[in-house]
Amino acid sequence: MARSDSGESVLERVVRVLEAFTPEAPALAVTEIARRADLPTTTASRLVAELVGHGLLVRDEGRVRVGTRLWELGARASSTLSLRETAMPVLEDLHRAVGHHAQLGVLDGAEVLFVERLSADRAVINLTRIAARLPLHASSSGLVLLAFASTTLQERVLARPLVGFTRNTITDPGVLRTRLAEVRERGVALCPGYIHLDATGVAVPVRDGAGHVVVAVSVVVPNDGEAARTVPALTEAARRIRDRLAR
């Protein structure tokens, strides 16, 4: 594979171009893509043109967006597709029960990746989106996934700086270690005001047939002290998703 003077392959540079797009920045100028991908503007412009030619990116009023062909290829190969399809009827019931947000999160590296979210017009604020990520220490889904992850991953997260989103976010490694033990013991994570002071995240683990935690199912509800009331509905949803996955 062809490599640049810096030793990078074309593929490595293409990946950086694609990673420049985020849920918060779905459309970018070529100069911004170059800056985010740490590439010369001429190189970014050439790569963007080739990706547009293949339908992986599209031009839209002077800016560039991810193309539907890239979404199609990703959805076709995604390991989360069967999970989403299996869990969706249960997630819909959970969403109706809580009246706010219901979502699915999976472990991806040192982050939680949200693969599905159902919401409502008058639901409490929720900063997560489908295909968006959060640090594991900062959300209820992340705490559940981290609590049941390998010791190696837990120690890696504990050794890093813990970014705070609000004054309630856990930023002390000792506190985080204690919380992870509590989540393992109780099987639920309640996070009042961790991401936004007006919202509380509540999550429980979903296990596969071998007992491994494969996904976190969570709700985001108002931070009014009533979030614990959602735990029975979440526990039942986790059981139903587990049974559906087993079938």
BELZIUR-V590251 format. One record per residue. N is the residue number from 1. SS is DSSP state (~ for helix, > for strand, _ for the rest). NEAR is the number of other ideal C-beta (glycine too) atoms within 8 Angstrom. Layout:
# BELZIUR-V590251
n=<N N>
ss=<SS SS>
near=<NEAR NEAR>
This chain:
# BELZIUR-V590251
n=<1 2 3 4 5 6 7 8 9 10 11 12 13 14 15 16 17 18 19 20 21 22 23 24 25 26 27 28 29 30 31 32 33 34 35 36 37 38 39 40 41 42 43 44 45 46 47 48 49 50 51 52 53 54 55 56 57 58 59 60 61 62 63 64 65 66 67 68 69 70 71 72 73 74 75 76 77 78 79 80 81 82 83 84 85 86 87 88 89 90 91 92 93 94 95 96 97 98 99 100 101 102 103 104 105 106 107 108 109 110 111 112 113 114 115 116 117 118 119 120 121 122 123 124 125 126 127 128 129 130 131 132 133 134 135 136 137 138 139 140 141 142 143 144 145 146 147 148 149 150 151 152 153 154 155 156 157 158 159 160 161 162 163 164 165 166 167 168 169 170 171 172 173 174 175 176 177 178 179 180 181 182 183 184 185 186 187 188 189 190 191 192 193 194 195 196 197 198 199 200 201 202 203 204 205 206 207 208 209 210 211 212 213 214 215 216 217 218 219 220 221 222 223 224 225 226 227 228 229 230 231 232 233 234 235 236 237 238 239 240 241 242 243 244 245 246 247>
ss=<_ _ > _ _ _ _ _ > ~ ~ ~ ~ ~ ~ ~ ~ ~ ~ _ _ > _ _ > _ > > _ ~ ~ ~ ~ ~ ~ ~ ~ _ _ _ ~ ~ ~ ~ ~ ~ ~ ~ ~ ~ ~ ~ ~ _ _ _ > > > > _ _ > > > > _ ~ ~ ~ ~ ~ ~ ~ ~ ~ ~ _ _ _ ~ ~ ~ ~ ~ ~ ~ ~ ~ ~ ~ ~ ~ ~ ~ ~ ~ ~ _ _ > > > > > > > > _ _ > > > > > > > > _ _ _ _ _ _ _ _ _ _ _ _ _ _ > > > ~ ~ ~ _ ~ ~ ~ ~ ~ ~ ~ ~ _ _ _ ~ ~ ~ ~ ~ ~ ~ ~ ~ _ _ _ _ _ _ _ _ _ _ _ _ _ ~ ~ ~ ~ ~ ~ ~ ~ ~ ~ ~ ~ ~ ~ _ _ > > > > _ _ _ _ _ _ > > > > > > > > > _ _ _ _ _ > > > > > > > > > > _ _ _ _ ~ ~ ~ ~ ~ ~ ~ ~ ~ ~ ~ ~ ~ ~ ~ ~ ~ ~ ~ ~ _>
near=<5 5 7 10 3 4 5 8 9 11 7 8 14 10 8 12 14 11 8 12 9 7 7 4 9 8 7 11 8 11 8 10 15 13 7 10 12 5 12 6 9 6 11 15 10 8 13 13 8 8 13 13 6 7 10 10 12 10 9 8 4 5 9 13 11 10 12 7 9 12 9 8 8 8 8 7 6 7 6 8 9 7 14 11 7 9 16 9 7 12 15 10 9 14 13 7 8 12 7 13 16 14 15 15 16 13 11 7 4 8 11 16 11 16 11 11 12 10 8 9 3 3 10 11 6 12 6 12 8 7 7 10 7 13 11 15 11 13 17 14 16 16 16 17 16 14 12 9 10 5 5 6 10 11 8 9 13 9 6 7 3 14 8 7 8 10 6 8 13 10 7 7 8 6 9 13 9 8 11 12 9 8 13 9 6 6 8 12 14 10 14 8 13 13 14 10 8 8 14 13 15 18 18 16 13 14 10 10 5 5 5 7 11 9 12 17 17 17 15 14 15 10 12 7 4 7 13 7 6 12 10 7 11 16 11 8 15 13 8 9 14 11 8 11 13 7 4>
